[in-house]
Every structure is written in C-alpha cells, then in structure tokens.
Amino acid sequence: MRTLSYLSILSVVISLSGQSVAQQPDATVVFRLFWKEAHPSKYTITVHRSGQAEYVSEDPGLNPPQARNTPVESNAEQTVQSEDAASQDALRKPFQASEALRQKIFALAERTHFFEGEFEFTKHAVANTGKKTLSYSDGSHKTSTTYNYSEDLSIQELTDIFQGISSTVEGGQRLEYDRRFDKLSLDQDLKALEEESNEGRLQEVQVIAPILRRLANDRTVLHIAQMRAERILKKAGQPVETSAAQ
C-alpha cells in the first residue's frame, strides 16, 4: 500500500512538473526595420528561444508581375507561377535558426538588459539608415528600443546579424525568381550574393541552401553561375549535392 501511495504521489508530481514546463512562456527577440529608400523597405525577423524563426518583408518592388513572363515548366508549376504573378502579399519565410545563431542572439539581448533603455546615438547627426526596433518578450515583461544608429556593440552586432538574414533570404528569393523566369540574371545575382558571402555579410545560408544546390547542379544555367552557387554553399559549410531526402 505504501509503495502504491508513493508511486501515485510521484506520478502527480511528474505530471504537475510537465505542466509547468509546458506552460512556460516562449521568449522571443524581434527585429524590425523600416527604410523607405531601401529594398525591401520594411521587414521583420522573429526568433524564438526554441530556434523557430520567421522572416517577413513587404516591398511590392521586389515582386514584379510574373504574368509578363511565359512559364516554361510543368503544368503544375505554371499554376503556381500564375498564382504568384497575381499575388502581392508579403514575403514570409519560416525557418529553423542554427543553434549558434540562436544562442548568440539571446546572449547579446541579455547583455543589453533586453533592450531596456535608450541606445540611439545622439552626439551628432549621422546618416539615416532606417528606423530599427529591437524587442524582447518572455511572457512576464516586454522591452524594446528604437534607433537609427547605436554605439552599443551588442546592438551593432545584433543589427548586423538581422540585416545579414535579410540579405540572405531576399537573395534567395531573387534566385528563385531568376531560375523560373530570368536565367540570364542568375550570374549577376549570384555574384552579388557571393560578394556578400566573402565579406561575411550573409547569415543562415542553410535557409537558401535548397535553391543554391539546384543551381549548382543545374546544367541548363551558365557554368560560372553554377560555380558561384557551389562556392557560397561551401563557404557556409553546406553540402553541394542534393540528398535523396530532398
């Protein structure tokens, strides 16, 4: 009887403990940028402590009407292309952040006391590079800071990280468009991406690795474009060959 009673109590404790963990709020770091002169002019990147992340950008200029191009792929693909052509919705790209990046983002946020305070540089006028907002929330409190430029090294590093993610995702989106509608532009856009890669300005290249692999192994595109795609993958430590699962 005592053994049964002990086991019953233990199961209740474990059950309550599991509920406690499940009910713990998820912490998030969010970066927003608005800069009318830039392309995209507005984007938001959300990173959860779990590593789940999402990139959302709004800029009709980056989504040209694809109906003017003649689809050249399968009938099923043509249907998708037609739907894309009529759509001017925001670009949404969910992804799983790498563990290294996830840890760095939350460590940098903690160094700034989770963006509590004023981080805007005010000593003298500086060039406008867009309105940026960093936010943190974990269920118990929410904090944020808005700035154009900051001297704080942690804020600078976070800004570079998030702008690098934007460059990567937007670059991948251009490659997807080029592959389907404008293959002659692939080399030019891959060259720009490769330059950013060599300068260390790309982040989370695994997000666009599928399109890079397709191009690296696609003999219908220029050889130099294939080589650029392959070099970007190798520099990011990503496999060049497409796995069977893909």
N, C-alpha and C positions, 0 to 999 in steps of 0.2 A: 504493500500500500504506500509506504513512504517513497519507494522508488518511483511508483506511478505518479505520486504527487509531485515529486521533484521534476520528473520529465514534463509534466503538464505545465509547471511554472516556467521551466526553461523554454518550452515552445512558445509561451506567451511573451516572454522577454525577447526572444529572437524575432517574433512577429512584430512586436512594437518597434524593435530596433530597425527592422526592414522598412516599416512605415516611415520612421523618422528620416532615414536616408532618402527614401523616395520623395518625401515631401520637402527636402532641402531645395531652396530656390536656386535656379541656374544663374551664374554670374555671366555678364556679357560686357564686352568692350565694343563700342560703336564709333566709327569714324565717318564723318560727313564732310563733303566738300562742295561748295558752290562757287563757280567762277564763270561768269557769263561768256568771257572771251575764249575759254578753253573748250576742248572737245575730248570727252564729254563735259558738258557744263555743270553737271550735277551727278554725284554718285554717293552711295552709302555702302559701307562694309561692316558687317556684324560678325563678331567672333565670339562663340560661346566657350565657356571653360571646358566643355566636353570636347571641343575641337570642331564642332559643326559650325559652318560659316556660310555667309551668303553675300554676294556682290550684286548690287542693283545700280544701274546707271540710266539716266534719262538724257537723250540728245537725239532728236529726230534727224539731225545732220549725219549721224553715223549709221542710219538705217535707210539708205536710198531706195526708192521704189524699185523693187526687183522685177516688176512686171515688164519693164522695158527690155529685159534680157530674156532670151529664149532658153528655157530649161533644156538641158542636154542629157539628163539622167533618166532613170526608170520612171514609169508612170506614177508609182507610189511617191517617188521623190518629187515629181512635178507637182503633185498635190500639196506636199509640204511647202514647196517653193512658192506656190501661189498664195498659200495662207500667210507665209512670211512676207510676201510682197504687199499684202493688204494690211499688215499689222504695223502699227507704230508704237506698240507697247514698250515699256521699259525693258532693258536687257536684265534678265535675272539669271544668276549663275550660282547655284548652291554648290558647295564643295566641302571636303574634309581638310581642315588645316593640318599641316605637318605638326608633329609633336614639338619639334624645336621652335617653330614659329609661335605656337600656342603658348608655350612656356615663356618665351621672350616677351610677348605682348602683355601678359598678365604681370610679369615681373616689372616691366617698365611702368605699367599703370600703378603698381604698388609704390614704386619709387617716387611718383608724383603725388602720393597720397590720394590716388584715384581721381586725379584732375580737380581736386578741391583747391580753389584759389585762382589767382589771376596770373596767366602765363604770357600775355601779349607783350611784345617788345614795344616800349613807349619812349625810349630815349631820343629817337629822332625818326623822321619819316622813312619808310622803306617801300620798295616796290610792292605793288599788290600782286599776290599770288593766289588769291582766292580766300573765301571765308571758310575756315576749317573748324570743326567741332569734334572734340573727343568726349565720349560719355562712358560712364561706368554704372552698372546697376547689379545688385545681387539679391534683391527682394527686401532687404532691410533698409537700404538707402540708395539714392541716385545722385550722382555728381557729374558735372560736365564743365568744360571750359571751351571758349571760342576764341580764335586768334587768326591773324594773318601770318605772322612770323613770331617765333619764340626763341629766346636764348637758351631755354632749358634743354639740356642734352637729351633727356629721356623723351621729351615732347618732339624734338627734332628726329630722333630715331624712329619713333612711332609714325611720324608723318612720312618719313622715307619708306617705311615698311608698307604702309597702306597705299601710298602712291605707286609703289612698285607692284602691288597686287593689281591695281587698276591698269597699269601699263601692260601687265601680263594678260589679264582677261580680255581687255579691249584689243590687244594684238592678236590673240587667238580668234576673237570674233571676226576681225578683218580677214584672217587667213581662211576661215570657214566660208566667208563670202567670196573671196577670190577663187577658191578651189571650185566653187559651184558656178560662178558667173564671169570671172575675170582672171583667168590663169596667167595672163601676161603681167599682171600686177604682183604676182606671188613673190618674185625675186626682190622687188623693191620693198615690199612689206616685211619679208623675212630679213632683208639686210638691216632694216631699222630695228627689228627685234634683236638681231644678233649683236648690233652695236650696244643696245641697252644691256644685253646679257654680258658682254665683255666689260662693260662699265659697272657691273654689279647692281643694276637698277631693276632687274626682274625679280619677282618674288613668287614662290609657289608655282613653279613651272609645271609641276605634275598636273595642274588644273587644265593646261592646254596640251599636255603630252599626247593625247589621242590624235589631234589634228596634225601635230608635228610628225608623229610616226607615219601617218597616212601619206604625208607629203614626202617624207624621207624615203618611203618605199614605193612611191608613185612614179613610174617611168613615163607617164604622159606629161609631166611637168619638166621644166628646164633642169638639167643636171646640177647647175650651180644652186638652184633653189633647193633641190634635194640635199645637197651638201650643207647648206646653211641650216636647214631643219635638223639635220643629224648633229651638227656641231652644238646647236642650242641644247638639244637633249643631252648630249654627252657632258657638257659643262654643268648641267643641273643634276648630273648623276642619274639620269633617266634612261631606261633601255631604249634602244633604237628599233629593235624588231618588235612586231606586234605579237603578243602572246596568243595562244589558242583560245583563251577565255574571252579575248576581245574580238 
